[in-house]
């Protein structure tokens, strides 16, 4: 058999990569199904594609960078032979490891001092940069190379700031700049009028200019993000590779990485940018030559479904309209109402305490005046839409930081609530209950059921407080309930523990 000539990286969609040197194979963050999701809700991969796992070269190892639902998908893992070892970082929640082991896999943790060798492929998992947002700090960023060399390194900057340890080794000359850097476009930009995480309901705080533009995305990914990797010759874009459930606008804006790459190559001269589509293979040669591109016969894009979704997007953009939130989970049966109320009463005290440690809580605690003058101890409001037994009504809870506690208060109209509280959350009652029950995750809710308002900067939004308070890192117990739901659906009965 001929000696390997380079690393072949086949893009499978969103942020899944199949990596081989022709002899050994590694699969990163496998989403192999047509959609992903940890509960009942599914996020279709964009562009729509099919991965023929029967023809896919069998991996010798799986790398899991972190626990978020667009990287960790139990049904996709279940498609693989259980003899394939799964490797992850030191800080991946134990609930994730437990769930994977229920499937029958062996899971091993790696730190940044212990490279994994799979044949002649060497993978080092670097911890996320220290400035990474709280809910992404468990990300492990793989550096992939031919063992014993540093001429054709591939750095995969998954969902986090570039690792400080990696930058330190580059600065000290221990490593050379990567031959290829893969960066994640997670802008998830929605058209004006559509629901997005950064929408702000306060008057004058939302508008077309509040949506990220493609120029801003390219500058952030290619200039700001890659500054520490000075000398990198090639860059590949990925991410934004899914559509929100029941999205009326189709795919996110600026999710066409081939178009973004072509634009980037026109506007800058620092490196060559690649925007692979699912099934495209990038070969990083060991001899220092140019990257080449080819196709994988076992990945097929659904051109008809892609064209239909793009037509939906064009129609939405041509006629601006406001999208009203709708519940993402089924209505609560009447026989469950009492249990739902009891669960809400049990969970709200913890949520109130966890809010204190978020950016929302810090800013809310530090302000003294709002629209009507001095503010009291109630700084935010949680407005639950359509509570049990009250069709079309709202159940409101004011966040009192002297507790801290969420206190039931009389509901008002939205404008009155915005005048009273500098921070606000609107979410369907049934969806919040679904998060607490493990039938949905907080990521499912944003973009479908959530709306809110806030003062301050975008990251001061209470939506990010919800990410911090209810994400897998902070609430592995809620995540474990979601995983158990998936395991049960797949036919596994052994419980995953938190």
N, C-alpha and C positions, 0 to 999 in steps of 0.2 A: 504493500500500500504506500502511495506517495506521501511524502512528508507534508504536514499542513503548511499552507502558504500565507494564511492570515486568519483573522477572526471574522466569522460571518454572523451578522446580527439581523435576524428577520423580525420585522415589526408586525405584531399581531393585532394591534389596535390599542387605543388609549395609552397605557404605559406598560404593556406586556411585551417582553422581548425573548426570543428564542436565540440562544448564542451557542455557536459550535465552531470548532476548528477542523471539522471533518472527521474527527476521531472521537471526541467527547462533546457532550451537550449539556448546557445549563438553561433552565427556564426561569425567568424572573417575573414574579407577580402574575401568575397565570390567570387570566380571564379568558377562558376558552369557549364559554357558552356565548349565545347571542346577546345576553344581557347579564347584569350583575345586580346584587342586592342581598341584604342579610335577613330581611323579613319577607313580607308578602309583596312588597313593591319592587319592581324591576326597572333598571336603567339600561335601555338598549345601547349597545355599542355603536359609535359613530366614527366613520361611515359604516353602515350595516355590512357585516361580512360573516362568512362561515369558515370555521377552522376544522378541517378534516383531521381529527386527532388520530384516526387509524393510519393515516399516511404521514403524519408529523413525525420526524425523527425523534425517537424516544429519549427523553432527558435522563441524564445520569444523576442530576441533582436539581432541586427546586430551591430558589432563593426567595424568601418573603421579606420585602423591605420594611413593611409595617402593617398595621392592623386595619387601616381604613377600608371601607367596603369596596372601593374601586381598585383595590390591590389584593385583597384577601377574599376569596370566593370559594366556599366549601364545595358547591356542585362542580366547579371547574377542577378542583383538586381531586374530586372523586372520579374523574375521568382517567386519571393516571394510575399506573401500577403502584401498589402500596409498598413495593420494595424500593421505590425511589426515595432517598432521604431528603428531608426538608430542613433547610438552614435559615436561621433568622438571627436578629440582633439580640443583645443582652437585655434590652428593655421592652421587648414585645410583651404585651399583657399575657399573663399566664392563662387566662381564659381562652385566648387564641390557640396557644399550644395545646391545651386540653382538648379543644374541639378538633384540631387536626389529628391528634392521637386517637380520638374516637373513630375517625375514618380508617385507622389502621396504619398510619404513617409513623415513622420515627422522626422526631424533631430534635435538632441540635442547635444550641446557641453558640454564636461566635462573637468575639470582641475584635477590636481593630488591630490587636497584636498577633492574631492567629489567622493567617491567610488560609483559605480553603483551596486545596488542590484537587481538581477533577481532571485526571489525565494530565495533559500539558497546560490546562487552563487554570490560572490562579485568580481567586477572587478575595479581595479584602473588603470588609464591611466597615466603612467609616461612620462614626456617629454624626448626627446633624450638627450644623453650626450652632453656636451658643445663642445667636440672636433669633433663631427659628421660633415661630409662634408656638405657644404652649402645647396646642393639640397636635402639632407635627413633630415634637421633639424626640419621639421614639423612632423616627425614620433612620434607616441604615442606608448609606449611599455606597453602592458597589463600585470598586475599581477592578476592572477585568483586564487581564493581560496574559501573554504567553509566559509561563513560569520561568523565572530567572532572567527576564528581560524588562526593559522599561522603554522600549522603542515604539511600541504600538499599543500603549495603554488606552483603555476606554473608561472614562469616568461617567457614571450615570447619576446625575444630580437629582435624585428623586425628591420632589415635594418639600424641600427644605433649603435653608441657606447652605452654601458650600461648607463642608466640614472644616473646622479650624485646624484639626490635626492634619488633614490632607494639605491645607494651605501651608502649614508649618513645614511639612516635609518638602513641598515644592520650593519654598523660600530657602530652606537649608541646603537644597541641592540633592537631597536624598532621592527625590523623584524628578523626572523630567515632565514638562507639561504634557497633558494627555494628547494622544494623536486625534482622538474623537471625544467630544463632550456631548452627552445627551441631556437636554434640559426640558423641563416640564412646563408647558403652557397651561396654567390652571386659572386663567382669567375668567372663564365661564361668563362671558359678556352676553347679556340678553338685550334685545331691542328695547327702546324706550316704550314704556307702557306695560312691559312684561314684568313678572316677579323675579327678583334677584336678591341675593344675600345683602347687597349694599344699598338697596333702596331705602330711602328715608322719607317718611310720610310728612315730616314737618314742612309747612308751606315754604316754598323757595329753596328747599334743600335737595330737591330731585329735579332732574331734567335731562335732556339728551347729553349734555356735557358731563354728566355724572357717570355715564357708561364709558368704559375704557375703549380707546381706539386701538386699531392695529398698530399704529406708530408707537403708542405708549407701550404696548405689549412687547414689540420687538426691542425697543430701547431697554426695557427692564430685563428681558431674557438675555439679549446678546451683548449689551454694553455694560449694564450695571452688574448683572449676575456673574458674567464671565470675566470680569476684571481681574480676579485673583488667579485666573488660569491663563495668564498672558503667555502667548506662544502656541496655543491650541490652533490646529490647522483646519479642523473640520468640526461642525456642530450639527446635531440632528435635533429636530423639534418633535415633541410628542405631547400627550395630554389633551384635555378638552374633548376626549374621544367618547362621549356619550351624550344622550339626550335625556332631558328631565321627563319623568312620566307625565303623560297627558299634556306635554308642552304644546301650546298653540302656535309657537313660532318656529318649530322644527329645531335644527341644531343651533348651538351657540354661534354667535358671530366670531369671526376670526379663528375658526376651527379647521380651516383648509390650510394645512401646513405646507403643502406644495406651493400654494400661492404666496404664503408668508415667506417661504424660503426664497422664492424667485424675487420678491420685493427686497428682501434683506440683501441678497447678492448684488442688487442694483445700487443699493444705498450705502454699502460699506465694503471695505477692502481688507478687513482684518483676518477673515477666515471664510471658508466655503460652508454655506448653510444648506442642509438637506431637510426636506419635508416629506418623509416616507409615508406612503399610504399602506394600509394593511396588506401584507403579502410581499412588500418590497424588502429586499435583502441588501444590506450595506456590508461590503467586504473591506476590512481594514488590513492591508497587506503588511506582512512582517518585514518586507524589504524597503519600506519607506516610500513606496510609490503612491500613486493617486488612489483614493477610494473608488470603488466601482459599485454599480447597482445592478441587481438582477431580480428575478421574481421567484416566489415559492409556489409550486403547483398545488399545495395543499391548503392554501388560503384563497378564498374567492369573495370579492366584493359583490353585493347585491346592487347592481347598477340601477335597476328599476326602482327599488325602495329609496336609494340615495337621491335619484332625480325627483321623486315624489316629495321627499322631505325638503329639498332645496326649493321646490315650487311653493311649498307651504311657507317657507321663510320669506321668499320674495313677496308673496301675497300679504304677509303680515307687515313687512317693511313699507309696502306701497300704501297701506291704509292704517295709520297709527290708531291704536285703540288700547284702552286700559283693560288689563286682565284682572279679574276678580279672583281672589283665592278660593279654592274649594278644598274640602277635606280629602285627604289622601287615603284614609282608611274607612272601612264600613261603619255605619252608625252603630252605636252600642245598643244591643237588645235590651228591652226593658228589664228583663230578669237580672241583668248585670249592673244596673244603675247604682244600686246600693254599694256593691263591691267597688265600683269605679270611684264613687265619692270617698270611700274609706281609703282607697289607694292614694287619691289626690291629697287627702288630709295627712297621710303618712309621709308623702314625698315632699310636699311644699316646705316644711321646716328645713330639710337638708338643702333644697335648692336655694332657699333664702340665705343660708350660711355660706354656701359655695359662691354666691354672687359677690360677696364681700371681697374675695380675692381676685376678681376679674377686673379688667380695665373699666368696664361699666361701673362696677362697684366702687372702684377707687375714685373715678371722676364724680360719681353721684355723692360720695361721702365728702368730697372736697368743695362742692359748690355751696353758695350761700344765698344767691338770688336767682330768680327765674322770671318768667314773663310778668307775674303779678306781684313781684317784690320778694321779700324774704321767703325762703322755703322752710317747711317744717321737716319732720323726720321721715315723711313719706316721699321717696324720690323716684319711684318707678311704679308702673302698673302692669299687671298681667291680665289681659282681657281674653277670657275663654269663650269662644263663639259656640253657639248652639249647645248649651249644657243639657244634660238629660232632663226631659220633661218640660223644656222651655223652648220650643221651636222658634228660631229667629231671635232669641234673646242673647244677652251677654252676661257672663258671671265675672266680676272684677275683683282682683286681689292687689292691694297696694303693698309695695315692698317698703317696710318700715325698718330703717337701718339701726334703730335703737334696740331691736330684738337680737339679731335681725329676724324678721318674720314677714310672711305674706298674710295680710289681714283682709278678710272679706269686706268690701266696701260697696256702696251703691254705684251701679253702673250709670254712666252718662253717655252722651254721644261722643264720637271720636274727637271732634274738634274741642269739646270741653275737656276731654281727658288730656289732649295734647297741651292745653293751656294750663292744666294743673300739674302735670308730671313731665319732667324733662326727658324721661325714658319710658318707652312703652313697648309692649309685646302683644300682638294679636295672633292667636292660634286657635284652631278648632279644638274643642274639649276632647273629642274622641281621638284626635291625633296625639295629644299630649299623654292621654291614658295609654295609647298604643306604645309610645316610647317607654313609659314606665313598666308596661307589661312585657316588653320585648318583642312586640309584633312589628315594630318599626324602630329606626334609629333617628337621631336628631338630624342627620344628614338628609334623610328622606323628606323631612318636614319642610326644610328651607327650599323655596322655589315653588312650592305648591300650596302650603297652608299658612305659612308664616308671613306676617307683615310687622313693621315696627317703626319707631322713630327714636331719635336721640340727638343730643347736642354733642359737640366735640368732633373728633376725627372719625373716619370710617371704622377703625378698629375699636372705637368706643361703643359701637353699636351693640345692643343687647343680643343680637344674633350670635356674635362671637362669644358672649358670655354663656349662651346656651351651649355652644360648641365646647367651651372649656369645662362647663359643669356637668354635661351629660354625655360627652364623648367617651370612647372606650378606655382611654387612659385614666379618666377620673371615675367612671362608673363601669368597671368590668363586669359587675353583676348584671347590669342591664344588657350589655353586649352578650354575655353568656346565655341569657334568655333568648336572644335573637339567634345565636348559633344553635341552640338546642332546637329551635323551630326548624331551622334548615336541616339539621341532622335527622329530625323526625321525618321530615318530608322525603329525605333521601333513604329512609328505611333503617336508620340507626337509632337504637333505643337507649343506649347507655348515655346517661346524663353527662354533659360537660359541666365542670365546676368553675366557679368564679375565682 
